[in-house]
Amino acid sequence: MRKLFYIGIVGLLLFEIANVYFIMPMPGSQRMNSIDAAYFFHTWRWAIRSLFGILIALGAFAAFRGKKWSPYVAGLCLLAVAGVTYAANFEMAADTMFYQPSVLTLKNAAENKVGKERLVIGVEVNGQTRAYPIQYIGYHHQVRDTLGGKPIIVTYCTVCRTGRVFEPLVNNQVETFRLVGMDHFNAMFEDKTTGSWWRQANGEAIVGKLKGQTLPELDITQISLEKWLALHPNSLVMQPDVKFQEEYDSLSNYESGKRKGKLTKRDSSSWKDKSWVVGVEVSGGVKAYDWNQLQKKRIINDMIGYLPISVVLASDNKSFVALRRATPGQKLVVKNDSLYDNGGRVYNLLGKSQKSGIPDLAKENAYQEYWHSWQTFHPTTKQYR
């Protein structure tokens, strides 16, 4: 019977370690295709714990009745299991490390306290605009709001440098999500209704009952707050939740790429895992643009498949957009954050025509990401050289 005790101890220890190993950034874990195993362990966690718990209970009497050091060894084993279980479920669990704001405070430009140099994720829905500073949503991972009459979920993964905004609608019903871990270094959310796991980088359910479904994605702009307010002076801006000021401060140098941590640093050279790229996905295909090259060129007039696309970097060296040109023959140049084409037409940074009667340029979603993230979740991507 004593063997049952130790089989249960070892089994429970290995299970608790595996349960967190597969969904957190541990050595080797995020480079494995282990999401199915991780979901299996998570789904059946209480059954597995109960099984090993029964074995421990059945063998406990014999283990503690042994001679000499046996009771002490058994006691230490129980303490070890308790310690590992607590750490795995309370210290290392994603949703106990990162929290949503306790209060979402929004201010207009006159009352705003956020530095104008800060990067934000700008969103416009039905004529209403909001700006969400990356410094804040990078910690929270998700911020829920209602904009233009629509529920939205503003998400960010600092390990992938991916900002996305979705409508949290599953089967036409508003859903609630919690941060459950990560897969291939990307944040992963679990919906409350079915327990399916959703990838932050594209809003796709990757395991569970709803596997294959995707959340509706909204158009966003990654831009400095100064540029955003110049283009949208009536926008509201998310303010810091004082409860999390220490966490915000730890990310103060993240957006500039000056962090030293292995997961969130920036590689200043091109096409390395932690190099910055601008990724664009349109119906014509997928392409990545090297951030260093974009800084030198300021604007890249390109074709993605059959679609004429221009990627533009603003004068602040941090705000960028991707626009669809009217025709392949239309070429854009950028001067003082205004765009001029070879036909004399003028547009603002977001492609809005500055003359009545001239159609706007269509804005496409463009994302600044780490190269490892973009190529992982867009395996067919091409590189602009």
C-alpha positions in Angstrom: 0.0 0.0 0.0 2.9 2.3 0.6 3.7 2.2 -3.1 0.3 3.6 -3.9 1.1 6.6 -1.7 4.3 7.4 -3.6 2.8 6.6 -7.0 0.1 9.2 -6.2 2.7 11.7 -5.0 4.9 11.4 -8.1 1.9 11.4 -10.4 0.3 14.5 -8.9 3.6 16.4 -8.9 4.2 15.6 -12.6 0.7 16.4 -13.5 0.7 19.8 -11.8 4.0 20.7 -13.4 2.8 19.5 -16.9 -0.5 21.4 -16.5 1.4 24.7 -16.2 4.4 23.8 -18.3 2.5 23.5 -21.6 0.7 26.8 -21.4 3.3 29.1 -19.9 6.7 30.4 -21.3 9.0 27.7 -19.9 12.1 26.3 -21.5 11.1 24.5 -24.7 7.4 24.6 -23.9 6.3 27.2 -26.4 8.1 25.7 -29.4 6.2 22.4 -29.1 2.9 21.6 -30.7 1.4 20.6 -27.4 -1.9 22.5 -27.3 -4.0 19.3 -27.5 -2.2 17.7 -24.6 -2.4 21.0 -22.6 -6.2 21.2 -23.2 -6.6 17.5 -22.3 -4.8 18.0 -19.0 -6.8 21.2 -18.3 -10.2 19.7 -19.1 -9.6 16.6 -17.1 -7.6 18.2 -14.3 -10.1 17.4 -11.5 -10.5 13.8 -12.5 -6.7 13.4 -12.7 -6.2 15.1 -9.4 -8.9 12.9 -7.8 -7.2 9.7 -9.1 -3.8 10.6 -7.7 -5.5 11.9 -4.5 -7.2 8.5 -4.0 -3.9 6.7 -4.4 -2.3 9.0 -1.8 -5.1 8.4 0.6 -5.1 4.6 0.2 -1.4 4.4 0.9 -1.1 7.2 3.5 -1.6 5.0 6.5 1.2 2.6 5.4 3.5 5.4 4.5 3.2 7.2 7.8 3.4 3.9 9.9 6.8 3.0 8.4 9.9 2.7 10.6 12.5 5.4 11.3 12.4 8.2 8.7 9.4 7.0 6.8 6.8 9.3 8.4 9.1 12.3 7.9 9.7 11.4 4.2 6.0 11.0 3.7 5.3 14.3 5.3 7.9 16.1 3.2 6.4 14.6 0.1 2.9 15.9 1.0 4.4 19.3 1.7 6.1 19.3 -1.7 2.9 18.4 -3.5 1.0 21.1 -1.7 3.7 23.7 -2.5 3.9 22.7 -6.2 0.1 22.6 -6.5 -0.3 26.1 -4.9 2.5 27.6 -7.1 1.1 26.1 -10.3 -2.5 27.2 -9.6 -2.0 30.6 -7.9 1.5 31.9 -8.4 2.0 30.8 -12.1 -1.5 30.8 -13.4 -1.9 33.5 -16.1 -5.2 34.9 -14.7 -3.6 35.3 -11.3 -0.6 37.2 -12.7 -2.5 39.6 -15.0 -5.8 41.3 -14.2 -8.2 43.5 -16.1 -8.7 47.0 -14.9 -10.8 47.3 -11.8 -12.2 50.6 -13.2 -12.0 51.6 -16.9 -11.5 55.4 -16.9 -11.7 57.4 -20.1 -10.9 61.0 -20.5 -11.0 63.5 -23.4 -7.9 65.3 -24.7 -8.3 68.2 -22.3 -8.4 66.0 -19.2 -6.1 63.3 -20.4 -3.0 62.5 -18.2 -1.3 60.0 -20.6 1.9 61.2 -22.2 1.3 62.3 -25.8 4.4 60.4 -26.9 2.9 57.0 -25.8 1.9 54.4 -28.3 -1.8 53.6 -28.4 -4.1 51.2 -30.2 -6.7 53.6 -31.8 -10.1 52.3 -32.6 -13.1 53.9 -34.4 -16.6 52.4 -34.4 -19.7 54.2 -35.8 -18.0 57.6 -35.5 -16.8 57.1 -31.9 -13.1 56.9 -31.3 -11.0 55.6 -28.4 -7.2 55.3 -27.7 -5.8 52.5 -25.5 -2.2 52.9 -24.4 0.0 49.9 -25.1 1.7 50.4 -21.7 -1.6 49.6 -20.0 -3.2 47.0 -22.2 0.2 45.2 -22.4 -0.1 44.4 -18.8 -3.9 43.7 -18.7 -3.8 41.6 -21.9 -7.5 42.4 -22.4 -9.6 45.4 -21.7 -13.4 45.2 -22.3 -15.3 48.3 -23.4 -18.3 49.4 -25.4 -17.6 51.7 -28.4 -20.1 53.0 -30.9 -22.8 50.8 -29.4 -20.7 47.6 -29.8 -19.0 45.5 -27.1 -15.3 45.3 -27.8 -12.3 43.5 -26.3 -9.0 45.3 -26.7 -6.1 42.7 -26.5 -2.4 42.8 -26.5 0.4 40.2 -26.1 3.8 41.7 -25.2 5.7 38.5 -26.0 4.4 38.6 -29.6 3.9 42.4 -29.8 0.4 41.8 -31.1 -2.4 44.3 -30.6 -5.9 43.2 -31.7 -9.4 44.4 -31.1 -12.3 42.0 -31.4 -16.1 41.9 -30.9 -16.4 39.3 -28.1 -19.3 37.6 -30.0 -19.6 33.8 -30.0 -22.6 32.5 -31.9 -24.0 36.0 -31.9 -23.8 36.1 -28.1 -21.6 38.4 -26.0 -18.9 36.2 -24.4 -16.6 36.6 -21.4 -13.0 35.5 -21.6 -10.2 34.9 -19.2 -6.5 34.7 -19.8 -5.5 31.0 -19.5 -1.9 30.9 -20.8 -0.1 31.0 -24.1 0.6 28.9 -27.2 3.6 29.4 -29.4 4.3 32.5 -27.2 0.9 34.0 -28.0 -1.7 34.9 -25.3 -4.6 32.5 -25.1 -8.1 33.2 -23.8 -10.7 30.8 -22.5 -14.4 31.5 -23.1 -16.7 31.2 -20.1 -19.5 29.3 -21.8 -17.7 26.3 -23.5 -14.2 26.5 -22.1 -12.7 26.7 -25.7 -9.3 28.3 -26.0 -8.8 31.3 -28.3 -5.6 32.6 -29.8 -5.0 36.4 -29.4 -3.1 36.9 -32.6 -6.1 36.1 -34.8 -9.1 35.5 -32.6 -9.4 31.9 -33.6 -10.5 29.1 -31.3 -7.7 26.5 -31.5 -9.1 23.8 -29.2 -12.4 22.9 -27.6 -16.0 22.7 -28.7 -15.7 25.9 -30.8 -12.4 25.0 -32.5 -12.2 26.8 -35.9 -14.5 29.7 -35.1 -13.1 33.2 -35.1 -14.1 36.4 -33.4 -15.0 39.4 -35.5 -12.0 41.7 -35.8 -12.1 45.5 -35.9 -9.9 48.0 -37.7 -7.1 49.4 -35.5 -4.3 51.9 -35.8 -1.1 51.6 -33.8 0.0 55.2 -33.4 1.3 57.8 -31.0 -1.3 59.5 -28.9 -0.2 62.8 -30.2 -0.9 61.8 -33.8 -4.1 60.0 -32.9 -5.6 63.1 -31.2 -4.5 65.3 -34.1 -6.5 63.1 -36.4 -9.3 62.4 -33.9 -9.5 65.4 -31.5 -12.8 64.2 -29.9 -11.3 60.8 -29.0 -11.4 59.5 -25.4 -8.2 58.1 -24.0 -7.9 55.2 -21.5 -6.3 56.3 -18.2 -4.2 54.3 -15.9 -5.9 52.3 -13.1 -3.9 53.4 -10.0 -4.2 49.9 -8.6 -1.8 48.7 -11.2 0.7 51.6 -11.4 3.7 49.4 -10.4 2.9 47.0 -13.3 2.5 49.8 -15.7 5.8 51.3 -14.6 7.5 47.9 -15.4 6.4 48.3 -19.0 7.3 51.9 -19.4 10.2 51.1 -21.8 8.5 48.2 -23.6 7.0 50.1 -26.6 10.4 51.7 -27.4 12.1 48.3 -27.5 14.5 49.0 -24.7 13.5 46.1 -22.4 16.3 43.5 -21.8 14.1 40.5 -21.0 14.4 37.5 -23.3 10.7 37.4 -24.1 10.1 41.2 -24.6 13.4 42.6 -25.8 13.9 43.9 -29.4 16.6 42.7 -31.7 17.7 45.8 -33.6 19.0 43.8 -36.6 16.6 42.6 -39.3 14.7 39.3 -39.7 15.7 37.8 -36.3 13.1 36.3 -34.0 12.8 39.5 -32.0 13.1 41.9 -34.9 10.2 44.2 -35.5 8.2 43.8 -38.7 5.0 45.4 -40.0 2.7 42.6 -41.1 -0.1 43.2 -43.6 -2.7 40.6 -44.6 -5.2 41.4 -47.4 -7.2 39.3 -49.8 -4.3 39.3 -52.2 -1.9 37.7 -49.7 0.3 38.2 -46.7 3.6 40.2 -46.5 6.0 41.4 -43.8 8.0 44.6 -44.0 11.2 45.0 -42.0 10.9 47.9 -39.5 14.5 49.1 -40.1 13.9 49.3 -43.9 10.6 51.1 -43.3 12.4 53.7 -41.2 14.8 54.4 -44.0 12.2 54.5 -46.8 9.4 56.2 -44.8 6.9 54.8 -47.4 6.9 51.6 -49.3 4.7 51.4 -52.4 4.2 47.6 -53.1 2.0 45.0 -54.4 0.6 42.2 -52.2 -0.7 39.7 -54.8 -2.9 41.8 -57.1 -3.5 44.6 -54.6 -1.5 47.9 -54.6 -0.5 48.5 -50.9 1.5 51.4 -49.4 3.0 51.1 -45.9 3.7 54.5 -44.4 5.8 55.5 -41.3 4.9 58.8 -39.7 7.5 61.5 -38.8 7.5 60.3 -35.1 9.1 57.0 -36.2 6.5 55.0 -34.3 3.1 55.6 -36.0 2.3 53.6 -39.2 -0.5 52.7 -41.5 -1.1 50.5 -44.5 -3.3 51.9 -47.3 -4.7 50.4 -50.5 -3.9 52.6 -53.4 -6.6 53.2 -56.1 -4.5 51.6 -58.9 -1.0 50.0 -59.2 0.0 53.1 -61.1 -0.8 55.5 -58.3 2.4 56.2 -56.3 2.5 57.9 -52.9 5.1 60.0 -51.2 5.0 61.3 -47.6 5.8 64.8 -46.5 5.1 66.1 -43.0 2.7 63.2 -42.5 0.6 64.1 -45.5 0.5 61.8 -48.6 0.8 63.1 -52.1 0.3 61.0 -55.2 1.6 61.4 -58.8 -1.8 62.9 -59.8 -1.7 65.8 -57.4 -4.1 64.3 -54.9 -3.5 64.8 -51.2 -4.4 62.5 -48.2 -3.8 62.6 -44.5 -1.9 59.8 -42.7 -5.0 57.6 -42.5 -5.8 58.0 -46.3 -8.6 60.5 -45.9 -8.7 62.7 -49.0 -8.1 66.4 -48.3 -10.2 67.5 -51.2 -13.9 67.0 -51.6 -14.9 64.7 -54.5 -11.7 62.7 -54.3 -12.3 59.2 -52.8 -10.4 58.2 -49.7 -7.8 55.4 -49.8 -8.9 52.2 -48.1 -7.1 51.6 -44.9 -5.9 48.0 -44.2 -5.0 46.5 -40.8 -1.3 46.5 -40.3 0.5 45.2 -37.2 3.9 45.8 -35.7 5.0 42.4 -34.4 8.0 40.4 -33.6 9.1 38.4 -36.7 8.8 35.1 -34.9 5.1 35.9 -34.2 4.2 37.0 -37.6 5.7 34.1 -39.4 4.4 31.6 -36.9 0.7 32.7 -37.4 1.1 33.6 -41.0 3.2 30.7 -42.4 2.5 31.7 -46.0 3.9 35.2 -45.5 6.3 36.7 -47.9 9.1 39.1 -47.0 9.6 42.5 -48.6 13.2 42.8 -49.6 
